[in-house]
């Protein structure tokens, strides 16, 4: 398992789930669908809407996808897999729990800045997935949250963090990370890394052992 020095943050490889660059119309379809699903909602966006936005015949879309359900899945699964690839190795390293938390929050926010719309759809439209795909997302979500809980538990056992409810603490941390996609702007005054420093301090300071505490 990679250590913190082998972080995936800042990788420039093609994001997981991204359509092949050798098929530019497919890439256009994914970008347009991601934007329209976020702005209008999945159910309110028809295949005809997508075709018109792309200047294509509706039937031509099926050259690239089998259905609108498959298109939504490709978008949210690709975003989530990128998050898993970049964050889970950090949470699974042998570094101290607080260091893992700090690195994981920074990595999560960097992915969220890069793939803001995809991760928004993962939160807002996952109930639109088929039952089998929703079950897969929920299973992976639970495994992802468990990595944060283990880091918090290790921080407590090491004496760096005070006794807290691990589940509630991990939900609080991930709520901050997930809501980031709703208010972050690339042209804002702070970079994702600077925001990560602020949010990490807020999270860790709230859980640290107080001077003189038992």
N, C-alpha and C positions, 0 to 999 in steps of 0.2 A: 504493500500500500504506500502511495507517495507520501513524503513528509511535506511540511509547510514550505520547504525550499523548492519543492517540485510543483508549485502551484500552477493551475491552469489559467489563472486570471491573466487576461491580456493576449490570449491566443488569437491568431489571425486566420486560422483555418476556417473553411466554409462551415457555417453553423449546421448542426445536425438537423435533419428535416427540411433543409433548404432544397428547392428543386435544382436540377442540374443547370449549370450556366450554359451548357450546350443547347438548351431548349429555352430561349429567352421568353417565349410566349407563356411557357409554364411558370417561369419566375414571375412574370407580370400578373398571371392569374393568382398566384399565391399572395403577392403583395396587395393586389386589389381586394381580394377576398378578406384578407386580414384586416385591412382598413375599414371595409364596408361592414363586416361582421361586428367590429368594435363600435362603429358610429351608429349603425342602424339596429344591430342585433341580428343574430343568426337567422331566426325564423322570419324576420321582416325583410331579409335580403333574399331575393329569388335568383334562380339561375339566369333568368332574363335580365335582371338588374346587372348581374356580373357581366353578361355578354355585351350589354349596351355600354357599360363603363369601359370595356376593353375594345369596343368597336368590332366585335365578332358576332357570328351567328351563334345562337344558343347551342345548336347541335355540335358546333366545333369544340365547345368546352369539354365534351365527353371524349375527345381525343387525348386529353390530359388527365381527367379524373373519371371515376365510375359514378360518383354521386356527390351531392352537396355534403352529405354526412362524412364521406371519405375525405373531402377537402377540409372540413373542420378538424377532423382527427389528425390529418397531416400537419396542420398548423399547431394545434395544442400539444401534440405528442412531440413534435420537433422542438418546441420551446422548452418543454419539461425535460426532455432528454439532455438538452444543452445544460440546463440547470443541474441535473444529476451528475453529468460528467465533470463539471467545474467545481461543484461544492462537495459532493459526497467523499471524494478522496481526501479533502481537507479535514472533514469531520471524522474520517476513519484513520487518521494518522496517529502516531504515538506521541504527539506534542501534548503539553498540558491542556486541560479542558478550556481554560480562558483564552489561550492562544488559538485553539481550534475555533472557538466561537467568533473571535475577532476576524480570523481569516475567512470563515464561512459567510459571515455577514457581508464582508467586503466583496467576496466573489458573487454572492447572490445579487447584490445591488448592481454589480457591473453587468451581469447577464440581464437583469431587469432593465437596465438602461439601453442595452443593445437590442433587446427583443421585447420591448415594452408592450406592444399590441398583442403578441402571442401569449404572454403571461397574463395579460388582462383577460383575454378570452379563456384561458385556463381557469381563472377564478370565476368569471361571470357567466360563461356558457357551457361549463362542463356538464350541467344537467341536460343539455341538448344532445349529448353523446348517447350512443346506443348503450343499453344496460351493461353489455360485456366490456365496452371501452370505459365506461364510467367506473366499473368495478376495478379495472386495471389502474386507472388514475388514482382512485382512493387508496388502493393497496400501496402504490408507489408514494403517495403523499404521506401515508402513515410511516413508511420506511424512512422517508426524508426527515420528518419531524423527529423520529426516534434518534437520528444522529445528533440533533440539537439537544435532545433530552440527555443523551449520554455525556455530551460535553459539559452540560450544566452539572450533572451528577458528579462527574470527575472533578469539576471545580470545587464543589462542595466538599467532597472527600479529601481533597488536597488542602482544605482550609482557606482557599482563596475566595470562596463565595460562602455566604451564610446559608443556613437551612431554608430552602424554598420549596414550593410545590413544583416539581420538575415539569409536569405537564402544563401547568398554567404559565410558568416562566417561558417555556418553549413556544407556547401559543402567542404570548405577548411579543416575543422577539420576532417570530415569523409574521405576525400581524403588521408590525412596523415595516418589515421587508416587503411584504406583499402589497401594502397600500402605497408604497413608493411609486408604483407604476401609474397611480392616479394623479400625482401632483408633480412628479419630476419633469423638468423641461431641459432639453439639451442646451438651450441658450441661457439657462439660468446662471446665477452667480456662483454656484458651487458645482464641482465635479462629483461624479459618483463616489470617488475615493474620499473626498472631503466630507460628503454626507455620511458615508460609512463610518468615518471617525467619530462624528457627532452621535450617530445612533448607537454605535458600539459603546461609547462612553456612557450614554444614558442607560443602556441595558445593564452593563457590567457594574456601574456605580450603584444602581438600584439593588444589586444582589451581593455586593461585596461585604465582607465581614467588617463591622464597625469597630473602631478603636475601643478597647475596653469591653467589647461584647464577649459573652461566654461562648 
